[in-house]
Amino acid sequence: MRAAARPVLLLALCYTAFIFLGLPDALLSIAWPTISREFAMPLESLGILMMGGTLGYMVSSFMAGPMMARMGIAWLLLISSLMTGLSLVLFVVNPIGWTLPLCALVAGLGGGGIDAGLNTYVEEHYSDRVMQWLHASFGVGVTIGPLIMTLSLSMTGQWRPGYLFVLFLVFLMASAFFGYRRLWESAPHVTSTQSNEPKPKLMSTLKLPGTWLGGLCFFLYTGVEIGVGFWAFTLLTESRLVTPALAGFWVSVYWGAFTLGRVAAGLLAASISAAAMNAMGIALSLVGLLLFIQGELGPGGAFALAIIGFAYAPVFPALISTTDLRVGREHVSNAVGIQIAAAGFGMMVLPPSAGLVAATFGFEGLPIFIFILTALLAMVLLMASRVRILKLA
């Protein structure tokens, strides 16, 4: 294979892997009512599965840096994709409801390794544009997943065929990782040079202030992104009397604008720095949240959801791309894994916390809570930029 073609193939593998990364969670969100009835489990027990998946996700992403240093990116991705496939098998053959969180734990272990591994690789070797489009690929996955499961349920009345189809796709992905495993180490790269210096230990990365500030950014960001997507339907239907069909449409618009925003950010990445992208995205999201709190644009203020989704879109990839500014190039592989783990923790803690806010202050407290968290994210991000300035001074 010609050397010039290798980066293109690697990018195709990266994008495809992130599409597949979004499939399993999207499957479960549609299949869960059917699964819960089959296993005689309450609908709210989905939270236990989410906790199991998040725990596995946090563990594997936190350890991704040391694992990459030991075995390389190719084997990390191969093992993680096999873990993802194993989790799908376990879901399909599992006869006992109470073991489903263990299946989710295995899925989290696989997904966290792929997420942290690819984020690290793209941050070190490719441009900000590639990073934005990598995460846009995840949006494609979470869009396709519900379609696969909906088709499975409508054609067969069963949820397992949907999982089996995605298992086949994951098997193809694992085969590609195995077949092209040497390509990851030998291909020329776009933005970085290889270094023969040993990678720093995980503990040395944990001692850096930029690691903790970066992790806090990811904790807050993932919480608000998922929080809006998770609670918007309930707020619109229960508090603002929007019909369920219309509310569901506007939640889809939120995620659609989110995916579109990442595509647009990739197009603009050559002319706008990742740090500036972060600042503009967070500023615009605060405007959108204020409009959503007022509830005057569209049905129940739903037009503002499109603004919020579009504004949040570039933040996560841009935070990944600026990791080296917070911790230094040599600590990137460790720091990215820590940040992905912090993101998983935020996803596990903050959306349920928003539910407690709603129970205490009413549903209209939800957008105010999200606004406060987003404002706090802006403050922490400013502190993280000061860490960079002090380091360079």
C-alpha positions as CSV (number, residue, x, y, z in Angstrom):
1,M,0.0,0.0,0.0
2,R,1.3,3.4,-0.9
3,A,2.3,5.5,2.1
4,A,0.1,8.4,1.0
5,A,-3.0,6.3,1.2
6,R,-2.3,5.1,4.7
7,P,-3.5,8.2,6.6
8,V,-6.7,8.2,4.6
9,L,-7.3,4.5,5.6
10,L,-6.5,5.3,9.2
11,L,-9.0,8.1,9.2
12,A,-11.6,5.9,7.7
13,L,-11.0,3.4,10.5
14,C,-11.2,6.1,13.2
15,Y,-14.4,7.5,11.8
16,T,-16.0,4.1,11.4
17,A,-15.0,3.1,15.0
18,F,-16.6,6.2,16.4
19,I,-19.8,5.5,14.5
20,F,-19.8,2.0,16.0
21,L,-19.0,3.5,19.4
22,G,-22.4,5.3,19.3
23,L,-24.4,2.2,18.3
24,P,-24.8,0.1,21.5
25,D,-26.0,2.9,23.8
26,A,-28.5,4.0,21.1
27,L,-29.7,0.4,20.8
28,L,-30.4,0.1,24.5
29,S,-32.4,3.4,24.7
30,I,-34.9,2.0,22.2
31,A,-34.9,-1.7,23.3
32,W,-35.1,-1.1,27.0
33,P,-38.9,-1.0,27.4
34,T,-39.1,-4.4,25.6
35,I,-36.1,-5.8,27.6
36,S,-37.5,-4.7,30.9
37,R,-40.8,-6.4,30.2
38,E,-39.1,-9.6,29.2
39,F,-37.1,-9.7,32.4
40,A,-39.9,-8.3,34.6
41,M,-37.7,-5.3,35.6
42,P,-39.0,-1.8,36.3
43,L,-38.2,0.8,33.7
44,E,-36.3,2.9,36.2
45,S,-33.8,0.1,36.6
46,L,-32.2,1.4,33.5
47,G,-30.2,3.7,35.8
48,I,-28.5,0.6,37.3
49,L,-27.4,-0.5,33.8
50,M,-26.1,2.9,33.1
51,M,-24.1,2.9,36.3
52,G,-22.5,-0.4,35.3
53,G,-21.7,0.8,31.9
54,T,-20.3,4.1,33.1
55,L,-18.1,2.3,35.7
56,G,-16.5,0.1,33.0
57,Y,-16.1,3.1,30.8
58,M,-14.3,5.1,33.5
59,V,-12.0,2.2,34.4
60,S,-10.9,1.4,30.8
61,S,-10.5,5.1,29.7
62,F,-8.6,6.0,32.9
63,M,-6.1,3.1,32.2
64,A,-6.0,3.7,28.4
65,G,-2.8,5.8,28.6
66,P,-0.7,3.2,30.4
67,M,-2.2,0.4,28.2
68,M,-1.3,2.3,25.0
69,A,2.3,2.8,26.3
70,R,2.5,-1.0,27.0
71,M,0.8,-2.6,24.0
72,G,0.3,0.2,21.5
73,I,-2.9,1.8,20.0
74,A,-3.6,-1.1,17.6
75,W,-3.9,-3.8,20.3
76,L,-5.8,-1.5,22.6
77,L,-8.4,-0.9,19.9
78,L,-8.6,-4.6,19.0
79,I,-9.0,-5.8,22.6
80,S,-11.6,-3.0,23.2
81,S,-13.6,-3.9,20.1
82,L,-13.6,-7.5,21.2
83,M,-14.9,-6.5,24.6
84,T,-17.7,-4.5,22.9
85,G,-18.6,-7.6,20.8
86,L,-18.5,-9.8,23.9
87,S,-20.9,-7.4,25.7
88,L,-23.4,-7.7,22.8
89,V,-23.2,-11.5,22.9
90,L,-23.8,-11.4,26.7
91,F,-26.9,-9.2,26.2
92,V,-28.3,-11.6,23.6
93,V,-27.7,-14.9,25.5
94,N,-28.3,-13.6,29.0
95,P,-31.2,-15.4,30.7
96,I,-31.2,-13.5,34.0
97,G,-32.2,-9.9,34.4
98,W,-30.1,-9.1,37.4
99,T,-26.9,-9.8,35.4
100,L,-27.7,-7.1,32.8
101,P,-25.6,-4.5,34.6
102,L,-22.6,-6.8,34.3
103,C,-23.2,-6.9,30.5
104,A,-23.3,-3.2,30.6
105,L,-20.0,-3.2,32.6
106,V,-18.3,-5.2,29.8
107,A,-19.7,-2.8,27.2
108,G,-18.3,0.1,29.1
109,L,-14.9,-1.5,29.3
110,G,-14.8,-1.8,25.5
111,G,-16.3,1.6,24.7
112,G,-14.0,3.5,27.1
113,G,-10.9,1.9,25.6
114,I,-12.0,2.8,22.0
115,D,-13.0,6.3,23.0
116,A,-9.9,7.2,24.9
117,G,-7.5,5.4,22.5
118,L,-8.9,7.1,19.4
119,N,-9.1,10.5,21.0
120,T,-5.5,10.2,22.1
121,Y,-4.3,9.1,18.7
122,V,-6.1,11.8,16.8
123,E,-5.1,14.5,19.2
124,E,-1.4,13.5,18.8
125,H,-1.4,12.9,15.1
126,Y,-4.1,14.9,13.3
127,S,-5.6,18.3,13.1
128,D,-8.4,20.0,15.0
129,R,-10.6,19.5,12.0
130,V,-10.2,15.8,12.1
131,M,-11.0,15.8,15.8
132,Q,-14.3,17.6,15.2
133,W,-15.3,15.2,12.5
134,L,-14.3,12.2,14.6
135,H,-16.9,13.2,17.1
136,A,-19.4,14.0,14.4
137,S,-19.1,10.3,13.5
138,F,-20.3,9.5,17.0
139,G,-23.4,11.5,16.2
140,V,-24.0,9.4,13.1
141,G,-23.8,6.3,15.3
142,V,-26.3,7.5,17.9
143,T,-28.6,8.4,15.0
144,I,-28.3,5.0,13.2
145,G,-28.6,2.9,16.3
146,P,-32.3,3.7,17.1
147,L,-33.2,3.1,13.4
148,I,-31.6,-0.4,13.6
149,M,-33.5,-1.3,16.8
150,T,-36.7,0.2,15.6
151,L,-36.5,-1.8,12.4
152,S,-35.8,-4.9,14.5
153,L,-38.8,-4.4,16.8
154,S,-41.1,-3.5,13.9
155,M,-40.2,-6.5,11.7
156,T,-39.7,-9.2,14.3
157,G,-41.1,-7.9,17.6
158,Q,-37.8,-8.8,19.1
159,W,-34.9,-6.8,20.3
160,R,-32.2,-9.5,19.9
161,P,-31.9,-9.3,16.1
162,G,-30.9,-5.6,16.4
163,Y,-28.1,-6.6,18.8
164,L,-27.0,-9.4,16.5
165,F,-26.8,-7.1,13.5
166,V,-24.6,-4.6,15.4
167,L,-22.5,-7.6,16.7
168,F,-21.8,-8.4,13.1
169,L,-20.7,-4.8,12.4
170,V,-18.5,-4.8,15.5
171,F,-16.9,-8.1,14.3
172,L,-16.1,-6.4,11.0
173,M,-14.6,-3.5,12.9
174,A,-12.4,-5.8,15.0
175,S,-11.3,-7.7,11.9
176,A,-10.2,-4.4,10.3
177,F,-8.3,-3.4,13.5
178,F,-6.5,-6.8,13.4
179,G,-5.9,-6.7,9.6
180,Y,-4.4,-3.2,9.7
181,R,-2.8,-3.4,13.1
182,R,0.7,-2.5,11.8
183,L,-0.6,0.5,9.9
184,W,-1.2,2.5,13.2
185,E,2.5,2.5,14.1
186,S,4.0,2.8,10.6
187,A,1.9,5.4,8.9
188,P,3.1,9.0,8.5
189,H,1.2,11.6,10.5
190,V,-0.1,15.0,10.0
191,T,0.7,17.2,13.0
192,S,3.2,15.4,15.3
193,T,6.5,13.8,15.3
194,Q,7.5,10.6,17.0
195,S,9.6,10.8,20.1
196,N,11.9,8.1,21.5
197,E,11.6,9.5,25.0
198,P,9.8,7.3,27.5
199,K,6.2,8.2,28.3
200,P,5.6,9.7,31.8
201,K,4.0,7.6,34.5
202,L,0.3,8.0,35.2
203,M,1.0,9.4,38.7
204,S,3.2,12.2,37.3
205,T,0.4,13.2,35.1
206,L,-2.1,13.2,38.0
207,K,0.2,15.7,39.8
208,L,-0.3,18.4,37.2
209,P,-3.0,21.1,37.9
210,G,-3.9,21.1,34.2
211,T,-4.9,17.4,34.5
212,W,-7.4,18.1,37.3
213,L,-8.8,21.3,35.7
214,G,-9.1,19.5,32.4
215,G,-10.9,16.6,34.0
216,L,-13.3,19.0,35.8
217,C,-14.1,20.6,32.4
218,F,-15.0,17.2,31.0
219,F,-17.0,16.3,34.1
220,L,-19.1,19.4,33.7
221,Y,-19.4,19.4,30.0
222,T,-20.6,15.8,29.6
223,G,-23.1,16.4,32.4
224,V,-24.7,19.4,30.7
225,E,-24.7,17.9,27.2
226,I,-26.3,14.7,28.3
227,G,-28.5,16.5,30.9
228,V,-30.2,18.6,28.2
229,G,-30.8,15.7,26.0
230,F,-32.1,13.5,28.9
231,W,-34.4,16.0,30.6
232,A,-35.6,18.3,27.7
233,F,-38.5,15.9,26.8
234,T,-39.7,15.7,30.4
235,L,-39.6,19.5,30.9
236,L,-41.4,20.2,27.6
237,T,-44.2,17.7,28.2
238,E,-44.7,17.9,32.0
239,S,-44.1,21.6,32.7
240,R,-44.7,23.4,29.4
241,L,-47.5,21.2,28.1
242,V,-45.9,20.4,24.7
243,T,-47.3,17.2,23.1
244,P,-45.1,14.2,23.4
245,A,-44.7,13.8,19.6
246,L,-43.6,17.4,19.2
247,A,-41.4,17.3,22.2
248,G,-39.7,14.1,20.9
249,F,-39.2,15.9,17.6
250,W,-37.4,18.8,19.2
251,V,-35.2,16.5,21.3
252,S,-34.2,14.9,17.9
253,V,-33.5,18.5,16.6
254,Y,-31.2,19.0,19.6
255,W,-29.1,16.0,18.7
256,G,-29.3,16.8,15.0
257,A,-28.1,20.4,15.6
258,F,-25.4,18.9,17.7
259,T,-24.1,16.6,14.9
260,L,-24.4,19.5,12.4
261,G,-22.4,21.7,14.7
262,R,-19.5,19.3,14.8
263,V,-19.4,19.1,11.0
264,A,-19.4,22.9,10.8
265,A,-16.7,23.1,13.5
266,G,-14.5,20.8,11.4
267,L,-14.9,23.1,8.4
268,L,-14.0,26.1,10.5
269,A,-11.1,24.5,12.4
270,A,-8.5,25.7,10.0
271,S,-9.3,29.3,10.6
272,I,-10.5,29.2,14.3
273,S,-8.3,27.7,17.0
274,A,-9.7,25.0,19.3
275,A,-9.4,27.4,22.3
276,A,-11.5,30.0,20.5
277,M,-14.0,27.3,19.4
278,N,-14.4,26.4,23.1
279,A,-15.0,30.0,24.1
280,M,-17.5,30.7,21.4
281,G,-19.4,27.4,21.9
282,I,-19.8,27.9,25.6
283,A,-20.8,31.6,25.2
284,L,-23.4,30.7,22.6
285,S,-24.7,27.8,24.8
286,L,-25.3,30.3,27.7
287,V,-27.3,32.5,25.4
288,G,-29.4,29.5,24.2
289,L,-29.9,28.4,27.8
290,L,-31.2,31.8,28.8
291,L,-33.6,31.7,25.9
292,F,-34.7,28.2,27.0
293,I,-35.3,29.4,30.6
294,Q,-37.6,32.1,29.2
295,G,-39.4,29.5,27.1
296,E,-40.7,32.0,24.5
297,L,-39.0,30.7,21.3
298,G,-41.1,28.1,19.7
299,P,-43.3,25.5,21.5
300,G,-42.2,25.7,25.1
301,G,-39.0,27.5,24.1
302,A,-37.9,24.4,22.0
303,F,-36.3,26.5,19.3
304,A,-33.6,27.3,21.9
305,L,-32.7,23.6,22.0
306,A,-31.3,23.8,18.5
307,I,-29.1,26.7,19.6
308,I,-27.9,24.8,22.6
309,G,-27.1,21.6,20.7
310,F,-25.2,23.5,18.0
311,A,-23.3,25.5,20.6
312,Y,-22.3,22.5,22.7
313,A,-21.2,20.5,19.6
314,P,-17.5,21.7,19.2
315,V,-16.7,21.8,22.9
316,F,-15.8,18.2,23.7
317,P,-13.5,17.8,20.6
318,A,-11.9,21.2,21.2
319,L,-11.2,20.3,24.8
320,I,-9.4,17.1,23.6
321,S,-7.4,19.1,21.1
322,T,-6.2,21.6,23.8
323,T,-5.1,18.9,26.2
324,D,-1.4,19.5,25.4
325,L,-1.8,23.2,26.3
326,R,-2.9,22.2,29.8
327,V,-0.5,19.3,30.5
328,G,2.3,19.4,27.9
329,R,2.7,17.1,24.9
330,E,4.4,14.3,26.8
331,H,1.5,13.8,29.1
332,V,-1.3,13.8,26.5
333,S,-1.9,10.0,26.3
334,N,-2.3,9.8,30.1
335,A,-4.4,13.0,30.4
336,V,-6.8,12.1,27.6
337,G,-7.7,8.8,29.3
338,I,-8.2,10.6,32.6
339,Q,-10.4,13.3,30.9
340,I,-12.6,10.6,29.2
341,A,-13.0,8.9,32.6
342,A,-14.0,12.3,34.2
343,A,-16.5,12.7,31.3
344,G,-18.1,9.3,32.2
345,F,-18.3,10.3,35.8
346,G,-20.0,13.5,34.9
347,M,-22.5,11.6,32.8
348,M,-23.2,9.3,35.7
349,V,-23.6,12.0,38.4
350,L,-24.9,15.3,36.9
351,P,-28.0,14.2,34.9
352,P,-29.4,12.3,38.0
353,S,-28.6,15.4,40.1
354,A,-30.7,17.4,37.7
355,G,-33.5,15.0,38.6
356,L,-33.1,15.8,42.2
357,V,-33.2,19.5,41.4
358,A,-36.5,18.9,39.5
359,A,-37.9,17.0,42.4
360,T,-37.0,19.8,44.8
361,F,-37.6,23.0,42.8
362,G,-39.9,21.8,40.0
363,F,-39.1,21.1,36.3
364,E,-38.4,24.7,35.6
365,G,-35.3,24.5,37.8
366,L,-33.7,22.1,35.3
367,P,-32.6,24.7,32.7
368,I,-31.4,27.0,35.5
369,F,-29.3,24.2,36.9
370,I,-27.8,23.4,33.5
371,F,-27.1,27.2,33.0
372,I,-25.2,27.3,36.3
373,L,-23.2,24.2,35.4
374,T,-22.3,25.7,32.0
375,A,-21.3,29.0,33.6
376,L,-19.1,27.0,36.0
377,L,-17.6,25.2,33.0
378,A,-16.7,28.6,31.5
379,M,-14.9,29.6,34.8
380,V,-13.0,26.4,35.1
381,L,-11.9,26.6,31.4
382,L,-10.6,30.1,32.1
383,M,-8.6,28.8,35.0
384,A,-7.2,26.1,32.9
385,S,-6.0,28.6,30.3
386,R,-4.3,30.5,33.2
387,V,-2.4,27.3,34.1
388,R,-1.1,27.3,30.5
389,I,0.0,31.0,30.8
390,L,1.8,30.4,34.2
391,K,3.5,27.3,32.8
392,L,4.9,29.2,29.8
393,A,5.8,32.3,31.8
